Amino acid sequence: MNRYQEKYNKEVVPALKAEFGIKNAMAVPKLIKVVVNMGIGVAAKNKEQKEALIRDIATITGQVPSIRKARVSIASFSLRYGMPVGLAVTLRRDRMYSFLDRLFSVVLPRLRDFRGLSKKSLDKSGNYTIGLAEHTVFPEIDAAKAAAPHGMEVVIVTGSKDPKIAQRLLELMGMPFEK
């Protein structure tokens, strides 16, 4: 069992039950999935760059990404229907917990001028979105062999409908919120 999954079962569940008066252990909100998205932009036209980005995101997440294609054509953006525009990975269970462990304890503290994550990125459904300017901040990526730095988005989906409970869940899991 992963370190974060163990933390959830042994520390977070009892704390949330006590703090919010939840009687049933199955009613305690949990982390459902983590979705990692990356727009590929101009790399869509260059096969080598696209393959390098696919390799990089697969190295970061431990899972091969699905290629997202354009749903509409937009002439001003030189975008045609069916053209690849992004990469997406959905992580669940063990891979999700190991990814969050690396994100919270290694990647975020390595960011320059990092003072914590804003609490405003939590939506009304209890999901949290983190935007990273470069994918090369992950320690698995060798900057010399990697594709040109691309931004990426990490969405953490919780099973809570209340943003306050979701925020507390993420705090207890170790997410570094700003003071």
Secondary structure by P-SEA (a helix, b strand, c coil): ccaaaaaaaccaaaaaaaaaccccccccccccbbbbbbbbccccccaaaaaaaaaaaaaaccbbbbbbbbcccccccccccccccbbbbbbccaaaaaaaaaaacccccccccccccccccccccbbbbbbbcccccccccccccccccccbbbbbbbccccaaaaaaaaaaacccccc
